[in-house]
Amino acid sequence: MRAMTHLVNMGSSIDSRNFTRVGCVGAGVMGHSWATLFAVKGYQVALQDISEDNLERAMGWIKTALDLMAEKTVIQLSEVKPALSRIHPTTDLGEAVGEADFVLESVYEDYGAKRDIFRDMDAHAPEDAILATGSSWLLITEIQKATGRPERCVGAHGFNPPISCPWWR
Ligand SMILES: NC(=O)c1ccc[n+]([C@@H]2O[C@H](COP(=O)([O-])OP(=O)(O)OC[C@H]3O[C@@H](n4cnc5c(N)ncnc54)[C@H](O)[C@@H]3O)[C@@H](O)[C@H]2O)c1
């Protein structure tokens, strides 16, 4: 929640309404862990990737991460199932971002791919949603050109794995 407030505070044109729904695009190394983090923090998460196999793999990683967090007392054991139930896997980008307040893209590092995805995210996400990229080194100022809302696009690069970042706690 603090991290989301931080993101919201980054731009004066971005309001501070309550965020409840997050769309995570890409369910690989970073995407599954971002989804885990948001779910642990109480957000409804739609996790999107290009295949059911990738989503099944990601949900397995998420379950393993949650179990480990409970074992290490980072979260309570009773929090594991509710967190898991807040993550909804889908291969449909429109479904993943259609009701999202915040969308975080975690696909491979390539301007063309990220611009294509930002174009689709822009087309399907609510007009006031924030669109973020977890890119390590690509410029958000270049990626946001694919959208009609550059003022609502942000870079949100995280440590790997995002769920371990101490400043989220
Ligand atoms: N791995 C790291 O340590 C790390 C750390 C910080 C930031 N990043 C950044 O995070 C981003 C993702 O990196 P990663 O390591 O998670 O990559 P990854 O290869 O593990 O995962 C990428 C996922 O995106 C999916 N994907 C590809 N095309 C897609 C599409 N059109 N729609 C939806 N999903 C699609 C792939 O199937 C895959 O599951 C990159 O921009 C990278 O620079 C990575």
The ligand as an SDF file (V2000), in Angstrom:
LIG
                    3D

 44 48  0  0  0  0  0  0  0  0999 V2000
   14.6820  -11.0430  -13.9580 N   0  0  0  0  0  0  0  0  0  0  0  0
   15.1670  -10.0140  -13.2540 C   0  0  0  0  0  0  0  0  0  0  0  0
   16.0610  -10.1560  -12.3850 O   0  0  0  0  0  0  0  0  0  0  0  0
   14.5710   -8.6440  -13.4510 C   0  0  0  0  0  0  0  0  0  0  0  0
   14.7570   -7.6770  -12.4390 C   0  0  0  0  0  0  0  0  0  0  0  0
   14.1750   -6.4110  -12.6070 C   0  0  0  0  0  0  0  0  0  0  0  0
   13.4550   -6.1220  -13.7580 C   0  0  0  0  0  0  0  0  0  0  0  0
   13.3230   -7.0730  -14.7320 N   0  0  0  0  0  0  0  0  0  0  0  0
   12.5320   -6.7170  -15.9190 C   0  0  0  0  0  0  0  0  0  0  0  0
   11.2600   -7.3420  -15.8060 O   0  0  0  0  0  0  0  0  0  0  0  0
   10.7780   -7.6530  -17.1130 C   0  0  0  0  0  0  0  0  0  0  0  0
   10.4500   -9.1330  -17.1800 C   0  0  0  0  0  0  0  0  0  0  0  0
   11.6110   -9.8780  -16.9010 O   0  0  0  0  0  0  0  0  0  0  0  0
   11.5110  -11.3990  -16.4200 P   0  0  0  0  0  0  0  0  0  0  0  0
   12.8770  -11.7670  -15.9350 O   0  0  0  0  0  0  0  0  0  0  0  0
   10.3400  -11.5890  -15.5240 O   0  0  0  0  0  0  0  0  0  0  0  0
   11.2420  -12.1380  -17.8160 O   0  0  0  0  0  0  0  0  0  0  0  0
   10.6790  -13.6180  -18.0560 P   0  0  0  0  0  0  0  0  0  0  0  0
   11.1920  -14.0540  -19.3800 O   0  0  0  0  0  0  0  0  0  0  0  0
   10.9410  -14.4940  -16.8750 O   0  0  0  0  0  0  0  0  0  0  0  0
    9.0880  -13.4300  -18.1360 O   0  0  0  0  0  0  0  0  0  0  0  0
    8.4600  -12.7680  -19.2000 C   0  0  0  0  0  0  0  0  0  0  0  0
    7.0720  -13.3440  -19.3410 C   0  0  0  0  0  0  0  0  0  0  0  0
    6.3490  -12.5430  -20.2800 O   0  0  0  0  0  0  0  0  0  0  0  0
    5.5630  -13.4320  -21.0510 C   0  0  0  0  0  0  0  0  0  0  0  0
    5.1690  -12.7730  -22.2930 N   0  0  0  0  0  0  0  0  0  0  0  0
    5.8710  -12.6340  -23.4400 C   0  0  0  0  0  0  0  0  0  0  0  0
    5.1480  -11.9540  -24.3610 N   0  0  0  0  0  0  0  0  0  0  0  0
    3.9700  -11.6530  -23.7670 C   0  0  0  0  0  0  0  0  0  0  0  0
    2.7970  -10.9640  -24.1980 C   0  0  0  0  0  0  0  0  0  0  0  0
    2.7050  -10.4560  -25.4270 N   0  0  0  0  0  0  0  0  0  0  0  0
    1.7690  -10.8370  -23.3140 N   0  0  0  0  0  0  0  0  0  0  0  0
    1.8520  -11.3500  -22.0700 C   0  0  0  0  0  0  0  0  0  0  0  0
    2.9330  -12.0180  -21.6010 N   0  0  0  0  0  0  0  0  0  0  0  0
    3.9830  -12.1680  -22.4440 C   0  0  0  0  0  0  0  0  0  0  0  0
    6.4330  -14.6580  -21.2490 C   0  0  0  0  0  0  0  0  0  0  0  0
    5.6610  -15.7860  -21.6290 O   0  0  0  0  0  0  0  0  0  0  0  0
    7.0530  -14.8000  -19.8760 C   0  0  0  0  0  0  0  0  0  0  0  0
    6.2870  -15.6180  -19.0130 O   0  0  0  0  0  0  0  0  0  0  0  0
   11.8620   -7.2170  -18.1070 C   0  0  0  0  0  0  0  0  0  0  0  0
   11.5340   -5.9350  -18.6000 O   0  0  0  0  0  0  0  0  0  0  0  0
   13.1190   -7.1750  -17.2320 C   0  0  0  0  0  0  0  0  0  0  0  0
   14.0780   -6.2380  -17.7100 O   0  0  0  0  0  0  0  0  0  0  0  0
   13.8450   -8.3240  -14.6060 C   0  0  0  0  0  0  0  0  0  0  0  0
  1  2  1  0
  2  3  2  0
  2  4  1  0
  4  5  1  0
  4 44  2  0
  5  6  2  0
  6  7  1  0
  7  8  2  0
  8  9  1  0
  8 44  1  0
  9 10  1  0
  9 42  1  0
 10 11  1  0
 11 12  1  0
 11 40  1  0
 12 13  1  0
 13 14  1  0
 14 15  2  0
 14 16  1  0
 14 17  1  0
 17 18  1  0
 18 19  2  0
 18 20  1  0
 18 21  1  0
 21 22  1  0
 22 23  1  0
 23 24  1  0
 23 38  1  0
 24 25  1  0
 25 26  1  0
 25 36  1  0
 26 27  1  0
 26 35  1  0
 27 28  2  0
 28 29  1  0
 29 30  1  0
 29 35  2  0
 30 31  1  0
 30 32  2  0
 32 33  1  0
 33 34  2  0
 34 35  1  0
 36 37  1  0
 36 38  1  0
 38 39  1  0
 40 41  1  0
 40 42  1  0
 42 43  1  0
M  CHG  2   8   1  16  -1
M  END
$$$$
